[in-house]
């Protein structure tokens, strides 16, 4: 079931068609095989405290969240064949189209609200 994700701190919408990857297989696959993310799309990976972009075809933004949905790290426009470091205080990762975090003003400390549709 897709999620809608709002940045409560900034009163902005980050995505209205955010899929959830919570099984081992869905977390492993992630966004592999896709050609991109349209505006409003995304992937919420639970649990997750680091990501890699090996074999990816497009850049993305990533917000690492704690268990309460607070942004502990915002990574802008991570390109294919890169990886993030491990963020020990992160519980999940929200992958969004590149530019989404900047467009919405989302930054560390912001509170996000993830709602099932």
N, C-alpha and C positions, 0 to 999 in steps of 0.2 A: 504494500500500500504506500503510495507516494506521500511525501511530506511537503508542507509549506513552511518556509523558514523566514522569520522576521528578525531584524535587529531591533530589539526593544529599546536599546539605548539611543539609537539614531532615528527610530520610527521609519525604517526602510524595509523593503522586501528584498530578500536575497534570492529566493527561488520558490516557485509554486509547483514544480514537478521534480522533487528531489527524491531519488530512489534510496533505499536502505540496503546496505551490504552488511549482514550480520552473521552469515554462515561462513564457515571456512572457505568454501568454494567461491562464494560471491565476493568475499574479501580478497581472495587471491586474484580473481579475474579483474575486479575493479572496473576501470574504464577501457581495458584492453579491447582492441578490435573496433573501437568506435573512431569515427573521423572527426569528432568534435562534440561540444556541448552547446546547445542553443541557449539563448538567454532564458532564464527561468528554470533551466535544468540543473541537476547536480547529483552528487552521490554522497551519502552519509555513511562512513565506514565505522562500525562499532564492534569491538574495541579497536583502537588504532592510535599509536603515538608517534608514528613516522610513516612516510610513504616514499616510493621510488617511482620514477618515470621511465623505467626501462621499457623499450618497445612501444612507447606511446607516440602518437602522431601529432599532438597539439599541446600547447601550454595550458596550464590551469592555475587558478588561485586555490589556496588551501587555508582553511581556518581550523586550527587545532582547538578543541573544546574540552573543558573539564566536565565532570559529571553533571554539573548544574547548567551547562550550556554557555558558560562564560568563555570568551576567546582568550586562550593563553598564548597563542602565537598566530600571527597572520603572515602568510607567505604569498607574495605577489608574483604572478606570472612565472611559475616554475616551468622550465622548458623540458622537452623530452631528453632522456638520458641523464637526468640529474636525480638526486635523492636529498631528502631533508635529513636533518639530524633527528635523534630521538628526543622527544619532549616528555620527560617523566611525569609532568603534571597534567598531561593530556589524556583524556579518556577516549576521544573519538576525533575523526577528521571529516571535515565538510569540504568536498571538492566542488568547485564552481567554475564557470567559464572565466577565462583570463580577463581581468579588468573589473570584475564584479565587486571585489573588496574596495578598490579605489572609488568606483562609481557610487557606492553606497556609504563610503566613509568608514567602513568597518575596520576596527583596530583592536589591539590587545585591551582587555578589560571590558569590552562590550558584552552585553547580555543578549543571547540569541534565544528565540522561542521556536521549537520544532514541534509542529502539530500534524497529526495524521489527518488526511482529508476524508 
